Amino acid sequence: MISKKKYRVKKIWVLQIMCFLFIVFISYNKSNAQGNKVADSLKQLLVTASNDSVTMGLYNQLRRATYYSDPVTSKDYTLKMLEYAIKRKDSFHIALSNYYLGNANITGGNFVEALPYYLKAAEYFERKEDLNRLGSVYNGVAAAYENNGNDSLSLKYFKKSYAISNKIGDNKKMGIALNNISNIYKHRGELDIAIEYLEKAVTYFEDPKLDVYLKTISLNLANIYIDANRYEEAKNIYERVIKNVDTIQDVYNYATALRGLGNVYYAQGDNKKSLYFVKKAFKKYTDHNFNDERYETMKDLVDTYYKNNEYRKAIELYYEFNTIKDSIFNSDKDKNLTEALQKYEAEKKDREIIEQNLIIEKKNKQKNRILYGLIALGIFSILLLIFFRKRLKYKNAIAFQKETLQKQKITELQQKNKLLAMSSMIEGQEAERLRIAKDLHDSLGGLLSTVKAHFTTIQNEVKQLKQFDLTDKTNELIDEACLEVRRISHNMMPHALSIAGLKGAIEDLGEHLNEQGYIANVEIKNLPEKMESTKEIIIYRLIQEVISNIRKHAKAKSILVQLIGHNNEISLIIVDDGKGFNYSEAITGNGLGLKSINSRVQFLDGMIDWDTQPHRGTSLTINIPVS
């Protein structure tokens, strides 16, 4: 349809996040009046609060009671809660208040202001390893980054939220995180990846208790199928939702599925069926006062009337559509004008009351006029001072937030530049290694082989050389030189890595260790089928450097190398029974081995753990993300 693409862009939050807000919206409509009564009761209790702890708890309850009915007031209550938490030096409630303030700013559309609050909360919950709350905080951080236009950081934190939810086994949160990840890839236009994540999200809502999420996530999947021109798959989902949904209790999802099915038939050229389903969806939206959705569906219905040659209906509906659009604009304008007039009248009445009070005061208290004037002036000065202090404090807070964001951006750029430099350095090193290895193997290796051949010829021709006892020793030296050239060439660019991949190259290292007298065990499992060549080289060099350190310093007899892939991550474990060392002393010394290993792991965005003590061997664990 002409307007279908615009509809998908404009309503993307309704389509992608409705599964999380729709239930809340229904419960809010049912309990709004009750929430106001609860808020009034809490305000009365606040007057008689006995201590700061009780006051802080009451502000928290007021925040919750007014969150949907009056978000601005709810945010003020949250700020009060934070104030008392700071006063009591209660770290947990300070972090919780920051998280709630992040949510309040997100609700109000203040995404830049929300981010610092979320990051403060994340810092505390990370330190306390509070996984349940941390997963929710990461979702908030990701949402703030996404609405600030930073998709890469948003994706990072949504994936963190998914990892935590997976760790604690929360299917609902895992499905929600995958839905959010899919949404980012959809924004980027990477529809295949978005569909892959959304299809996986559907599997987490198979529990009957999560049926309402399953329907809405399924509808999201169907919508993205349409964007990817996979109309039959979209149609199957819409038909399944229409068949299973409760058309009385869940009118919204029912009407959405009808409209989606109409869009599918429109795209397939079946204009009659398209008109049937779009008209039916339009009627459902109209009958149940879903005014925004009714307004959006009008555009689809105009298109379908036009395609079915019902031009009069198309024109009439198009006229109604424009009338509604104009009325929305005019109603907003009239509303603003009415509010301004009401404010003016209220201020006018206030001024009249003040003037009357001043006249009475002059008549009754003329003798004390100078005293009261001085008191008023003093009070005004104090208020003015307080006002300017608060204003200065507010400006400082804003400046601090801007400075924090600027520092974060600078740090990110520095890290990106550092990683780019390291990547270029590693690529240059590998290219130079390859050149030197080829020179050693092709030039010096061939030259030594030629020298040996010539020497053998001379030996055969000159029998008297045997009397000097030089032939055997010279042969041994030439053979040793050939082996050394081959070993150096192999170490600089292993043949196994280019032919058999990472697994074959590491197994080749194990065989060399066994040939050198070590008891070497190599275990490799579940490696990803596809991995960047640069990452494979760095992992190989990492293992090679650790083994080189073991051979030089550990005096070990046995070495274990394990490389295991699991959940988009590779775990590398290297254990030896050598003499061990003091890690703190070694890392602060002049040796470059440990620093080189740590820097390679950092380049791979990995985590490294050294477990070693003198005379107790060494165990090294490295976790490297695959994607």
N, C-alpha and C positions, 0 to 999 in steps of 0.2 A: 504494500500500500504506500501511497505518497507519504503519509504521516507515521507509518509504523516504525521506521528507524528513529525518527525524532522522539517518538514515545518511549522507545527502549532506553535512549540516552537520558531523557528527562526524568524518567521514573526508575532509574537504576537502583536507588536506595530502597524504594518500595519493593521492587522485585527481589533484591538480594538480601535485605535485612528484615523483611516482613515476618519471616519465620521466627524471629526473636522478639519482635515488638507486637505482633498481632494478639497474642495471648494476654500480654500486659495491657494492651489497649482495651480489650474486652473487660478484663478485671478492673481496670481503672474506671470505666463507665459504670460498672456495678457498685463500686465502693467509694466513688468520689465524695458523695454526701457524708458517708460515714467517716472518711478521712478528715473532713472539715470539723466534724464534731470531736474527733480525737485530738486534733490540733488545738481546739479551744480548751479542752480539758488539760492538755499538757502545758498550755500557757499559764493556767491557774496554778498548776503545780510548780511552775518555774518561779513564781513569786515567793513561794514558801520553801524553796530548796535549801537544804541544811548545810551543804558543803559543795566544793568545786567539782568533786567526782559525780555527785548527783546532778548538778547543773549541766555538766558535760554530757551525761547520758540523756537528759531531757532534750537538749539541743539536737542530739543525734536522732531521737525519736521524732522531734518536730521536722527535722530534715527529711526523714522517710515519709512522714504523713503528708507533707506538702510537695513532694518531688514531682508528681504528675499534675496536681491542680494549680500550683503556683511555683514554677521552677526558679524564678528570681528570688522569692522569699526563701525557698529551700536552700539556695546557694548562700544567702545571708546567714541562715542557721548553721550551715556547714562551717562558715568562717568563724562563727562564735565557738563551735565545737573545737576547731583548730586552736583558737585563742586559749581556751581552758586546758587543752591537752599540752600546749607549750608551757602554760603556767604551772602545770603539775609535773612537767618533764616526763610525760608519759609517751615514750617512743612509739609504742604500738598504735595508740590512738592518733598520734601525729601523722604516722604513715597512712592510717586508715582515712583520716580527714583529707590528706592530700589526694588519695585515690578518689574519694567522693567529690572533691573539688574538680578533679580532672573530668569526672563524669558530668558534673554540672556545666562545665564550660563546653564540653562536647555537645550536650543537649541544647545549649544556647548558641551553638555555632562558632564559639571562640576557640578554634583549634590550636592557634599559636599559644594562647594562654594555658590551654589544657596540658600541653606537653611537659613543662617543668614540674607541675604537680605530679603527673604520672611517674616521671623519672625519679623524683624523691621517694615516692612510695615503692617503686621497684627496687631502689637501692636498699631499703630496709628489709623488704620481704626476701630479697636475694640473700642478704646476710643471715636472715633467720631460717632460710630454706623452707619457707611457708609456700608449698607448691600450689595449694588450692587457690590462695589469693594471688599468687604470682602469675598464674595463668590468666586470670582476669585482668590484672594490671598490664601484662604484655599486650592483651587485646586492645586495651585503651591506648597504649603507646603506639601500636600499629595503626589504629584508626586516626590518631592525631597526625602521624607522619603522612598517612595516605591523603588526608584532606589538606595537608600543607604541600602536597605535590611531590613528596619523596617516596616513590613507590618501592625503591630498593630497601630502604630501612623499614618501611611498613611490612614488606614481605618477610624480612628477617625476623621481626617480632611476632608476626602471625605464625611463622614456622616454630619459633620458640614456644609460643602458646600451645601449638599442637604437640610438640615434644613433651611438654609437661603434662598435658592432658592424657597423652598416651602412657606416660610413666605411672600416673595414678589411676589409669583405667576408666576415665570418664568419657563414655561414648558420645554424650551430648556435646560436650565442649570440643571433642575431637572433630565432630561433624561441623560444628560452627566455625572452628578454625579453618578447616578445609574449604568451607563455603567462602570465607573471607579471602583466602589465598586464590581461589578460583576467580573471584571478583577482580583482583589485581591483574591477573593474566588476561582477563577479558578486556580490561581497560587498555592493556598494551596491544590488543588485537591478536594475542596468541591463543586462539580459540581451542586448538587441540589440547593444549596443556590445561586450559581452564576446564574443559569438559572432563579430562582425566581426573582432576582433583574433585570435581563436583560428583562424578560417578562414584568415587570412593567415599565421599561424604554421605551419599544415600545409604550405603551399607551400614553406617553407624546408627541409623534411625529405624532399624528393623524391629526394635522393641515396640510392642503395642502402646506402651506408655508414652512413646515419643512420636505417636502417629501424626499429630498436628505439625510437627517439624518435618516429618517425611513428606507430607503433601506439599508443603511450601517449597522445600528443597527440590522436590521432583518438578514442580512448576518452574523453578529457576533453571533446572537442567533442560527442560523443554524449550524455554525461551532462548537459551544459548544454542540449542540444536538448530533452531530456526535461523539464528545468525550465521551458523555454519552450513546452512542449506541442507541439513539432515532432517527433512520434513517428516519422513515416515516414523523415525524414532520419536520426534516431538509429538506427532499425532498419537502414537501409542500411549505416551504418558498422559496427555490431555484426556484421552478416552478412559484410561484407567482411573484417573482422579474423578471424572464425571460419574463413573460407575460406582465408586466406593464412597464418595463424599456425602456427608449429611447435608442435603440441600436446604434444610431449615436452620440448623445450628451453625453451619459453616458456609454462609452465602458468599462470602468474599472469595474463598478459594474456588467455589463452584463457578461463580461468574468469571473469574480470571481464566479458568480452564476453558470455558465456553468461548471467551474472546480469543484465547490462544489457538483453539481449534479453527475458529473463523479465519485467523491470520494464515494458518497452514493451508487451508483450502484456497484462500486468495492467492497465495504464492504458487499453488499448483494449477491455478486457472479454473477451478470449480467455483464460479461466482455465485451460483444459487445456494450451494451449501454454505459458502462463506457468509452470505447475507443472512441465512437462517441463524447461524450460531452467533454472529455479531449482534443481531437484533435481540436475541434471547439474553445475551450478556448485558446489553444496554438496558433492557427492561429490569433485570435483577438489580443492577446498580441504582436505577431510578427508584424502584419500589423500596429499597432499603437505605436510601439516603447516602449512598457512597458518591457524593457530589463530584469530587475530584476525578474519580475513575469514570463516572458518567460523562464528564466533560471531555476527558481524553478519548473515550470510546466514540464520541460523536464524530471525530475526524475519520475513524475507521469506517463508521457507518455511512458517512458521506461518500467515501471512495467506493464502498460496495454497492450503494444505490446507483452510483454513476456507472459502474461496470455492468449492472443488470438493466441499464437503459431506463431506470426510474429517475429521470432527470428532475422532475418536479419535486419529488421527495428529497432528492439530494440538495436542491437549491433551498427548499424550506428549512431543512436541517442545518445547512450551512449558514443561513441567515440567523437561526436561533443560536448557533455556535458563536457567531460574532457578537450577537446581542449579549450573551452571557459573558463573553470576554470583556466587552465594554462595561457591563454592569459591575463586574469584579473590580475593574479599575476605578469606576466612579464610587463604588461602595467604600473602597479603601480611602479614597480622597475625602468622601463625606465623613467617614469615621474619624479621620485625622482632624478635620475641621471641627467636628462636634467636640472632640476631646480638648481642642484648643479653646473653644468657647467656654466649656465647663470649667477649665482651669482658670480662665480669665474671670469668670463670675465668682468662683471661689476666692480668688485673690482679692477681688473687689470687696466682697463681704468681709474678708479678714481685715482689710484696710479700714473699712468703716467701723468695725468693732474696736480696732486699736485706737482710732481717732476719738471715739466716744469715751474709751477708758482714759485717754490722756486728758480730755476736758474735765472729767470727774476728778481725776487725780489732781489737776491744777486748782480746782475749786476747794477741795477738801484738805490738800496737803501743801499749800503754798509755802508754809514755813520751812518745810523739809525739802523743798525743791532742789536746792544746791546739793544737799547730802545725797538725795536719790540720784541726782545727775552724775555725781562722782561715782556712786556705786554702779550705775548703769555703764558708765564709761569704763570702769575697771572690768566689769563682766564682759563687755564687748571686746576689750583688749585681750582678755584671756581666751575668749572664743576665737578671736582672730588669730592669736598665737597657735591655738590648738589646730585651727583650720590649716594654717600654713605648714605646721609640722606634719600633719597628715598628708597634705599635698606633696611636701618634700619626700616623705616616706614612700608615697605612691610612685612618684617619679623615680626615686632610687630603685624601687622594686622593678619598675618597667625597664630601667636602664640595666639592672642586673640580669633580668631575663634576656634582654637583647644581647648583652655581653656573653651570657652563657651560651645562647644559640650561635653567636659568632664564633666563640671558642670551639664549639662542637664542629662547626663547619670547617674551621681552620685545621682542627685535629684530623677530620675525615680527609681533607685534601692532602695533609702531610702524610697520612697513612697510605693514601692512594699513590702519591708520588714515590713513597718509599717502596711500596710493593712493585710499582712499575720499574723502579731502578733495579730492585733485586731480580725481577723477572728478566730484564735486559741483561744484567750481569751474568745470571745463570745461563741464559741462552748463549751469550758470548763465550762463557767458559766451556760449555758443551761443544760449541763449534770449534773452539781452539783445541779442546781435547781430541775431537774427531780428526782435525788436521794433523796434530802431532802423532796420533795413533797410526794414521795412514802413512805418514812419513816414516815412522819407526818400522812399521810392518812391511811397507812396500819398498822403501829405499834401504834403510839400515839392515833390515832382516834379509832382504835379497842380497845385499852386499856381503854380509857374513856368510850366507850360503855359498856365494861365488868364491869367497876366500877359502872356505873349507874344501870346495871342489878342486880349486887350484892346488891347495896344499896336499890333498890326497894324490893328485897327479904327480906332484914333485916327489912325494913319498914313494910312489910306485917306481918312479924313474931313478931316484937316488937311494939305493938300498943302504948306503953308508950312514944315512941319517939316524938309523936305529941305534948306531953305536953311541950317539950323543944323548940318548934317553930324552929327547925333546918332543918326539912325535906324539906320544900318548898324552903327555901333559898339554901340548898345544891343542890337540883334538878336544880334550876335556874343556879347555878354556873357551874354544870356539863354540862347542855345544852349549856350555853354560851361558855364553853371551847370547846365543840364539834363543834359549829358553827365557832369559831375562828380558830380551826385546819382546818376545811373545807375551810374557806376563804383564809387562808395562803397557803394551798395546791393548791387551785384554782388559786391564783395570781401567784404562782411560776411556775406552768405548767397547764394552763387552759385546761379543758377537751374539750371545744368547738373548740379550735384551731386544735386539733388532729382529731376531728370527722367532724366538719362542715367547717374547713378551716378558712382562715383569715376573711372572711365576717361574718361567724357565731360567731367567737370569739369577733369581735368588736360589733356586735349587742348585744351579751351577756353583754358586758361592759355597753352598753346603758341601758339595763334593770336593771342592778345593780344600776346605777346612779339614775334611776327613783324610785327604791325601797328605796334609801337613801334620797329621798325628792327633788332631783334636777329635773328641767325640761330639759330632755335630748332628743335631736333629732339626729339620726344617718342616714346618707344618703350614700349609697354605689352603685356605678354604673360602668359598663364597666371594671371590674377588669379582668386582663389576666387570661385565663383558666389555664395556667401553669406558676408557679413561683417557684423559688428556695425556699426550706423550710427555709434555713437560712435567706433569705431576708424577708419571711413572719414573722418569729419570731422577727426579728429586728424591722419591722414596727409595730408589735403588742406591743412590749416592749416600742417603742417610744411613741405610743398613751397612753399606760398605765402610762408611766412616766409623760407625760404632764397632764393627768387627775389627777394623784397623787399630782402634784404641785398645780393644781387648787383647789383641796380639802383642801390642807394644808394651802395655803396662800391667795387665791383669794377672798374667801367669796362670791362666785358667786351663783346665783339662777338658771341660765339656761346655758346649754352647748350645742354647735353645733359641730358635728363631720361629715365631708364630706370626702369621699375617692373616687376619680373619676379617671378612666383610660382614656387616650387620646393620640394617636400618639406615641406609645412606651414610654409613661411616665405616672406616677401615681402622682396625685395632692392630698395632704392631707391638709385639712383646719380645724383648731380647733378654735372656737370662744367662749369666755365666757364674761359675763357681770359683772365680779368682779371688784375689786378695782384697778387693773392694777399695773404697777411698772415702775421704771426708768431702762431701759435695760442696759445702759452704766455702771451705778453703780452696778447693779446686776451681770453683767458678770465679773467685776473686783473684786468682793467680794470673800468671802471664800466659798460661796455655790457651790455645785457640780452639782446641778440639770440642770441648763442651759448648762453648759459645757458638761455634759453627753449627753444631747439631741443633741447639736451641733456636738459632735464627732460621734454619731450614724448616723446622716445625712451625715456627711463627709465620713464615711465608705461606705455608699450606693451611693457615687458619686452624692449626691443630692444638691439642693439649698434650703436655709432656709431664711425666712424673718419674723422678729418679728415686729409687729405693736402694740405698747402699750404705754400708758402714765398713770401716776397716776390718779385714779378716773374715767378712761374712758374705762376700760375693756382691754382685750387682744385678738388680732387676730394673729394666727400663720399659715403661708403658707409654705408648703414643697413640692418641686417637685423632684421626684425620677425617674431616668431612669429605664426602665424594662429590657433592654438588653444592 
